[in-house]
Amino acid sequence: MAIHAGQGHGIMEHLPESLDRDILEQRITPALMTIREALDCTLHEAIDIFAQRYEELRRDRPDDFTLGREDYGQGFYS
């Protein structure tokens, strides 16, 4: 059974810890691939989940980001 973005906050517990490292190190494509593989979801859903986790990390671990919001993801197009 696939897990999808609309199923609540418990979704993050189904994701590997490597996802946070990918997000913090601006490895967006591998992060999206990890989300899709772990949750068997669409790319659109993976982008939504990525955005949710990105915001959580920005809130909880701001000092772990090497780039500011305005520079993060520059050059990445989905």
N, C-alpha and C positions, 0 to 999 in steps of 0.2 A: 504494500500500500504506500503510495507516495505521500509525502508531507509537503504541504504548500504554505505559502507566505501568510495566508489569512487564518492560520490555525493557532495563533497566539504566541505569547512570549516564550513558551517552553521549547520552541523550535531551536533555539540556540544550543540547547543541551545535546542536540543531534549532530552538531558540527564539530569537526576536529579542532584542537587547539591551534593547529598550524594556520587556521583562517585568520586569527588575530595577527599573527606575524606577517602574513601576506598583506593584510590591510595596513598595518603600521609601516611596512616597508614599500608601500605603493605598488605592490604586485597585484594589480586589479584583475587581469585576465586569469591568472591562476586561482585567485580567490573566487571568482565567479564559477570557474570550472569545479572547484571543490564544493561549492554550495550546490551546484546542479547535480553532481555525482552523489553527494551525501543525502540530498533530499528528494532526488528524482523530480525536479521541478523545471519549469520553463526558464528561458533566459530572462524574461521580464520579471518573473518571481524572484530569480536569483539576484537581479539588480535591486529589487525592493528590499530583500533580506540583507544584501551588502550595505545598502544605505542605512538600514536600521542599526546594523552592528557598527558601522562607521560612526554614527552619532553616539552610540553607547560608549565606544572607545574614546571619542573626543571628550565626552563628559567625564568619564571615569579615569582616563589615563592621558590627559592632555600633554604631559611632558614626554611621552613616548613617541610623539609624532615629530618627524624631522622637517616637515613642510607645513606651512599654514594652510588654512582652508582655501584661500585664493589660488594657491599653487598646486594643491593636491589634485591629481588626476588630469593635469594639463596635458593635452595631446592624446587623451584617451577618448575614443568615440564609440558609442554603442548603438 
